[in-house]
């Protein structure tokens, strides 16, 4: 037993001694192998696969190439009214004048130039029947520029617009539009037109509209009010008072209305080819509109569309004043009656025009609402 114990101790000591001796030798050998590997040449590069953790990066692209030819110009071509222009020609040139590209707009009026380099460009757009507009545009690398307010102006040329249709039907339509216009749906506003480009009425329709206004119930009511005021103030005392005096005043007032309307709104407008209606202006300053309304009493639009002295209404007013000498009391007749009634007719027309321009339109029903451009 003692022998085995001694042998075990001896074996353990030998093992420790062996480890102590071999460990430094193994370490030296490892160092020697690492030194030899360090002296070996590098092996060829191995391409990265799906199993490799870090793929080999591609060569870097220079920053100047990454943003070259990446800018864009886009926009929409419109006309003066704001509608898209189809078939407009859009040309892009460099600052030196070299043509870069050309586009033709579709139904939406849009265009686009892509793949542009940074720099300054000149954009030109024009359309059929329209003017030309130009823009100078500066692009940055990779920029996207939208050209706004690209509206083509109207050409500064005179064009003739011909309306094809039956003149009689057009004239009748104008009369129907006029006779359905009423203030608050009650009081006639036959001689106002809210269509600045309204076609003229023929002579027959001018007479028909005048007669229509004379038999309107409101006309009889208005004449009655005038006759009542004259009797209350005892104007034209030769007519007397009472029912008989009122009837005479009523007849005289209605005769004045008939003579004025037939002469000033029908007969003379047919002779001089003038339009008896008031053309609503509706635009401009209050000052300009006010004087336009006053001037319309002595200036009329001809059936040819041109403005000219209002022979129809001026002569009609004084002619009606002269005719009134036939039925007014003898004490009130004379040249002064013609002058006073003629002046009253012109002044009342001017006052009505001011009301038409500033008041009546907002209360007029069933009338055309288009204003002058």
Secondary structure, DSSP 8 states (H G I E B T S, - for coil): -HHHHHHHHHHHHHHHHHHHHHHHHHHHHHHHHHHHHHHS---------TT-SS--------HHHHTTT-EEEEEE-B-TTS-B-TT-EEEEEETTS-EEEEEE--TT-EEEEEEE-SEEEEEEEE-TTB-EEEEEEEE-TT-EEEE---B--B-S--------S-HHHHHHHHHHHHHT-EETTTEE-TTEE--TT-----HHHHHHHHHHHHT-HHHHHHHHHHHHHHHHTT-SGGG-SHHHHHHHHHHHHHHHHHHHHHIIIIIHHHHHTB--SEE----S-HHHHHHHHHHTTTEEEBTTS-EEE-HHHHHHHHHHHHHGGGTS-GGG-SHHHHHHHHHHHHHHHHHHHHHIIIIIHHHEES-------
